């Protein structure tokens, strides 16, 4: 017998399986407990059940509503602040601004104080750029925005032996912030994906 919990967007969240050996006529009651994340969105989840016995197969399903901390559509207010302390002049300062493809900006982004200009790099990241900032004790730069985020399910996968998507290697190169050449990190990464056959299983 197998029970599957299906996400409102179509993804399989959890699977439970159970088998018994029967020597005659019998009636069984199966109980499946799914341990799910509190971060799953609110919505109607589908429970699909399949049972096989003596060459016969039966299927059924039901729907249940789960209340989570997020929804399929969420209104988000973003506000973060960078504090520069000391005294002197900052020749150039760039502060990243919201530029997430899953966000539909409704207000902003607004940078305070007003930047000299807004620039984008070759990866599509957007920055508020400041030049010649005078700092005497403390300088605060804040970013404000309001957006709508809609959850989607991307149903793609690939074997782990497949090459990485073009452009991804750029972000995996060893650097002070991404120590991908550190032996202990490499060892831990291999341990975490042991037994995985695809990128989805590895994640």
C-alpha positions, -999 to 999 in steps of 0.1 A, spaced: 0 0 0 12 35 -8 0 69 2 13 102 -13 8 137 -1 6 161 -31 14 198 -28 -12 223 -41 12 232 -69 16 195 -79 48 184 -62 49 152 -41 56 163 -6 58 129 11 54 92 4 45 64 28 46 27 20 36 -4 39 35 -41 31 19 -71 49 19 -109 42 -16 -124 42 -23 -161 47 -61 -158 43 -90 -134 44 -82 -105 66 -90 -68 71 -63 -43 77 -62 -6 87 -31 13 77 -21 46 93 4 69 76 20 99 94 36 125 73 61 148 90 60 180 70 77 214 72 59 244 88 71 264 58 47 246 35 21 270 21 -15 270 31 -38 253 7 -56 221 -3 -33 191 -3 -43 159 -21 -37 125 -5 -35 97 -31 -37 61 -19 -29 29 -40 -34 -6 -28 -25 -39 -45 -34 -75 -35 -37 -108 -54 -30 -91 -87 -57 -65 -82 -51 -27 -78 -73 -1 -63 -68 37 -61 -84 65 -43 -78 100 -31 -91 127 -8 -83 164 -1 -74 181 31 -67 218 39 -34 227 57 -28 260 73 8 271 71 28 302 78 29 313 41 4 313 12 7 307 -25 6 345 -28 23 366 -2 26 404 4 61 412 15 76 444 29 113 446 26 135 469 47 171 465 55 199 489 66 236 491 62 255 510 89 290 525 82 309 536 113 341 556 115 353 589 101 365 599 67 352 595 31 339 564 14 351 566 -22 325 542 -35 297 521 -18 273 498 -35 242 484 -17 223 455 -33 186 463 -41 158 437 -44 158 421 -78 143 387 -73 124 372 -103 98 357 -79 89 392 -66 65 416 -83 75 450 -69 46 472 -60 65 500 -42 102 508 -47 128 498 -42 137 531 -26 172 538 -13 177 564 14 197 586 10 193 589 -27 222 572 -45 243 589 -71 230 562 -96 216 527 -99 238 502 -116 234 466 -127 262 440 -132 264 413 -159 245 389 -137 215 411 -134 221 422 -98 211 458 -91 229 482 -68 224 516 -53 258 533 -60 272 560 -38 303 580 -43 323 604 -20 302 597 11 313 617 42 312 596 74 316 612 108 307 587 134 279 568 117 262 567 83 231 547 76 219 535 42 184 519 40 165 501 13 127 499 13 103 480 -10 69 463 -10 62 433 -33 40 404 -40 56 369 -41 38 340 -59 50 305 -53 56 283 -83 67 247 -87 95 240 -112 92 204 -123 127 198 -137 155 174 -128 187 160 -142 211 132 -133 241 142 -111 264 132 -139 250 159 -161 270 191 -165 260 221 -145 239 247 -163 258 273 -182 268 303 -160 264 284 -127 301 276 -125 308 313 -121 291 313 -87 308 281 -75 344 292 -80 365 293 -48 365 327 -32 367 342 3 329 339 5 325 305 -13 352 281 0 344 253 -25 380 242 -25 381 237 13 387 199 19 363 197 49 335 215 29 340 192 -1 339 161 22 307 173 39 291 180 5 299 145 -7 285 130 25 252 151 22 245 139 -14 256 102 -9 231 79 -26 215 107 -46 211 100 -83 196 133 -95 199 170 -86 165 169 -71 174 140 -48 206 158 -38 186 189 -29 
